[in-house]
Amino acid sequence: MKYTEWKRIIAYAVCLITIVAVVHFPGFADERTMTVHTAVQLVYTDDYPALYEEKLKQIFGDYTLGERTERHIDGEYCSCGYHRATEDYYEWQISYTDSCGQVMNCTLTNKDSLYAQQYDWLEAQIKAHLFASYLDEEFFKTTCSTLRYLIIRIGDIINSGRNDDFSCMHSAQKYKENLLQSSELLKLNEMSYQEIFDRFPITITAAFQIEDENNGTEKLNAALTNACALIEQKVGYMLSEIGDNLNIHLRIIVKTSDPAVTQKRLSFYYIRGEQEELNVHETSFGDVVYDSYKGKFW
């Protein structure tokens, strides 16, 4: 076999090996280099309870600290552009009482800023207070409903643009970012709920679902009537506690195909303590609350 033919065979073999390498190694950039990407690993070892002992006392007052728990989250590096670091960190469960004497539970982690975590704890505290004081087991039993969602938003009360204008949403998000980056401590055990709602722009949105379950038209209509009456009563109690900065949207959904059911969707809106009728096709709950706070928070 001639020398030139051997050269041609060797060249084909090299080309084939290169193609196989490219197929089997997604990180292979081209025929000359191979880049293998792995997720960044972050390890957090700070002992937050010891490091922030005095600050935690200011936030929670007398509190109970649980055992340290080790947590691990696998990272991911995707060629689509999504990256998440591998994280190893610690968590502690904390129990404390709020200004009403209700026991609250939250999670302290050493991978996030102590100051930023306060607002997660505050959102969870408001939600727990609503369940304990207003949306208790008797509420759902009386209304024959189940909870579809309950969302508390502090600061970033708008999550969409308005007529292709995103300036209000960005303003609310910037307000929330400033809260998370501040070094102010919240006295979660001392602040009344009126003080909390006066101090921050807060929205509550919740939806309750009444299901058919072969109850019949009469029972469904009765359940809807009971739910409306009880919601208005509960909101009245909330107003007496929280005051004129209560912003809440409560929705009732009747899940049925029965055409004889009078209404299948009802919404109750309270803006700054006053009941409002909103045309959701023209504006959103968050937009109206945002506008009501112009000159106060933004």
C-alpha positions in Angstrom: 0.0 0.0 0.0 1.3 3.4 -1.0 2.4 5.9 1.7 -0.2 8.4 0.5 -3.0 5.8 1.0 -1.8 5.2 4.6 -1.9 8.9 5.2 -5.5 9.0 4.0 -6.5 6.1 6.2 -4.9 7.7 9.3 -6.6 11.1 8.5 -10.0 9.3 8.3 -9.4 7.5 11.6 -8.5 10.8 13.3 -11.6 12.5 11.9 -13.7 9.6 13.2 -12.3 9.7 16.7 -12.9 13.5 16.8 -16.6 13.0 15.8 -17.1 10.3 18.4 -15.5 12.6 21.0 -17.8 15.5 20.1 -20.9 13.2 20.3 -20.1 11.6 23.6 -18.8 14.7 25.4 -21.4 17.6 25.5 -18.8 19.9 26.9 -16.5 19.4 23.9 -16.3 22.8 22.3 -14.6 21.9 19.0 -12.0 19.5 17.6 -9.2 21.2 19.5 -10.5 21.8 23.0 -12.8 20.0 25.4 -14.5 22.0 28.2 -16.3 20.1 31.0 -18.5 22.3 33.2 -19.5 21.4 36.7 -21.7 23.2 39.2 -20.0 25.5 41.7 -20.0 24.1 45.2 -20.8 26.5 48.1 -20.2 25.4 51.7 -21.5 27.5 54.6 -20.1 26.8 58.1 -20.9 29.9 60.1 -22.6 29.2 63.5 -25.4 31.8 63.2 -26.9 31.2 66.7 -23.6 32.0 68.3 -22.6 34.7 65.8 -25.9 36.6 66.0 -27.0 35.6 69.6 -27.8 39.2 70.7 -29.5 40.1 67.4 -31.7 37.0 67.6 -32.8 38.0 71.1 -33.8 41.4 69.7 -35.8 39.8 66.9 -37.5 37.0 68.8 -37.2 37.9 72.5 -37.3 34.6 74.5 -37.0 31.9 71.9 -36.3 28.2 71.7 -33.5 27.0 69.4 -33.7 23.5 67.9 -30.8 21.2 67.0 -28.5 22.1 64.0 -29.5 20.2 60.9 -27.1 19.7 57.9 -28.6 20.4 54.5 -27.4 19.6 51.0 -28.7 20.8 47.7 -27.3 19.3 44.4 -26.2 21.8 41.9 -26.8 21.8 38.2 -25.0 23.2 35.2 -27.1 23.2 32.1 -26.0 24.1 28.5 -29.3 25.9 28.2 -27.9 28.6 30.5 -29.5 27.6 33.8 -27.0 27.1 36.6 -27.5 26.4 40.3 -24.7 25.9 42.7 -24.3 22.9 45.0 -24.9 24.1 48.5 -24.0 22.6 51.9 -25.3 24.6 54.9 -27.0 24.5 58.3 -30.5 25.1 59.5 -32.0 25.6 63.0 -35.7 25.6 63.9 -36.8 28.5 66.1 -39.9 28.9 68.2 -41.1 32.2 69.6 -44.3 34.0 70.5 -45.8 37.0 68.7 -47.5 40.0 70.3 -50.8 38.0 70.7 -49.1 35.2 72.5 -49.3 32.8 69.6 -46.5 30.3 69.1 -44.6 30.9 65.9 -42.1 28.6 64.2 -39.5 29.6 61.6 -36.2 28.3 60.1 -32.9 30.0 60.5 -30.3 29.2 57.8 -26.7 30.2 57.6 -26.6 30.5 53.8 -28.6 33.7 53.7 -28.4 37.1 55.3 -29.9 37.2 58.8 -31.5 40.6 57.9 -33.1 39.4 54.7 -34.5 36.2 56.4 -36.5 38.4 58.7 -39.0 39.2 55.9 -39.6 35.5 55.2 -40.2 35.0 58.9 -42.6 38.0 58.9 -44.6 36.7 55.9 -44.8 33.3 57.6 -45.9 34.9 60.9 -48.7 36.9 59.2 -49.9 33.7 57.4 -49.8 31.7 60.7 -51.7 34.5 62.5 -54.4 34.5 59.8 -54.9 30.7 60.1 -55.0 30.9 63.9 -57.3 33.9 64.3 -59.5 34.0 61.2 -59.1 31.1 58.7 -59.3 28.3 61.3 -60.7 24.9 61.0 -64.2 26.1 61.9 -64.0 28.6 59.0 -63.5 25.9 56.4 -66.0 23.6 58.0 -68.7 26.3 58.0 -68.0 27.4 54.4 -67.6 23.8 53.1 -64.5 25.1 51.3 -60.8 24.2 50.9 -57.9 26.7 50.5 -56.4 26.9 47.1 -53.8 29.5 48.0 -52.9 32.1 50.5 -50.1 34.6 49.6 -48.6 37.3 51.7 -46.5 39.9 49.9 -44.4 42.6 51.6 -43.1 45.4 49.4 -43.1 43.7 46.0 -46.9 43.8 45.7 -47.0 44.0 41.9 -45.8 41.1 39.7 -46.7 42.4 36.3 -46.6 45.4 34.1 -49.5 47.8 33.5 -50.3 48.5 29.9 -46.7 47.5 29.0 -45.4 49.9 31.6 -43.3 48.1 34.2 -42.1 51.1 36.2 -44.5 50.5 39.1 -43.5 46.9 39.3 -39.8 47.8 39.3 -40.4 50.5 41.9 -42.0 47.9 44.2 -39.3 45.4 43.6 -36.6 48.0 44.4 -38.4 48.8 47.6 -38.3 45.1 48.6 -34.6 44.9 47.6 -33.8 47.8 49.9 -35.7 46.1 52.8 -33.7 42.9 52.3 -30.4 44.7 52.1 -31.0 46.9 55.2 -29.5 46.1 58.6 -32.6 47.0 60.5 -33.9 44.4 63.0 -37.6 43.6 63.3 -38.9 42.8 66.7 -41.2 40.0 65.6 -42.3 39.1 69.1 -43.4 42.7 70.0 -44.9 44.3 66.9 -48.7 44.3 66.8 -50.3 43.5 63.5 -51.5 47.0 63.1 -47.9 48.2 63.5 -46.8 45.7 60.9 -49.3 46.7 58.3 -48.7 50.4 59.0 -45.0 50.0 58.6 -44.9 48.1 55.3 -47.0 47.9 52.1 -48.6 44.4 52.5 -51.1 42.5 50.4 -53.0 39.4 51.3 -54.6 37.3 48.5 -56.5 34.0 49.1 -58.8 31.8 47.2 -61.3 29.2 48.6 -62.9 26.5 46.6 -66.4 25.0 47.2 -66.6 21.7 45.3 -69.7 19.9 44.0 -69.3 16.4 45.4 -72.9 15.7 44.3 -74.2 18.2 46.9 -76.9 19.5 44.6 -77.8 23.0 43.6 -79.5 24.0 46.9 -76.6 22.9 49.1 -74.0 24.6 46.8 -75.9 27.9 46.8 -76.3 27.7 50.6 -72.6 27.0 51.0 -71.8 30.0 48.8 -74.1 32.3 50.8 -72.6 31.1 54.1 -69.0 31.6 52.7 -69.8 35.2 51.7 -71.4 36.1 55.0 -68.5 34.5 57.0 -65.8 36.2 54.9 -67.4 39.6 55.5 -67.6 38.9 59.2 -63.9 37.7 59.4 -62.7 40.7 57.4 -64.5 42.9 59.9 -62.5 41.3 62.7 -59.3 41.8 60.7 -60.1 45.5 60.3 -60.7 45.9 64.0 -57.2 44.4 64.6 -55.2 45.7 61.7 -56.8 49.0 60.9 -56.9 51.1 57.7 -53.8 49.5 56.1 -55.5 46.1 55.5 -55.2 45.2 51.8 -56.9 41.9 51.1 -58.4 40.1 48.1 -60.5 37.1 48.9 -61.9 34.9 46.1 -64.6 32.2 46.3 -64.7 29.6 43.5 -67.6 27.2 43.2 -66.3 24.1 41.2 -69.4 22.8 39.5 -71.0 22.4 36.1 -74.5 22.9 37.5 -76.0 25.9 35.6 -78.5 26.4 38.4 -75.7 27.5 40.8 -76.2 31.3 41.0 -72.6 32.4 41.0 -69.4 30.5 40.5 -66.8 33.2 41.2 -66.9 36.0 43.7 -64.2 38.4 44.9 -64.0 40.7 47.9 -61.5 43.5 47.7 -60.4 45.7 50.6 -58.0 48.5 49.8 -56.5 50.5 52.8 -59.4 49.1 54.9 -62.2 50.1 52.6 -64.2 47.6 50.5 -63.8 48.4 46.7 -65.3 47.1 43.5 -62.6 46.4 41.0 -62.8 45.7 37.3 -60.0 43.2 36.9 -59.9 43.7 33.2 -58.9 47.4 33.7 -56.5 47.1 36.7 -55.2 44.6 39.2 -55.4 44.4 43.0 -51.7 45.1 43.3 -51.9 48.1 41.0 -54.6 49.8 43.1 -52.8 49.1 46.4 -49.6 50.5 44.8 -51.3 53.7 43.7 -52.8 54.2 47.2 -49.3 54.2 48.7 -47.7 56.8 46.3 -45.9 59.4 48.4 -45.7 57.0 51.3 -43.5 54.1 50.3 -42.5 55.1 46.7 
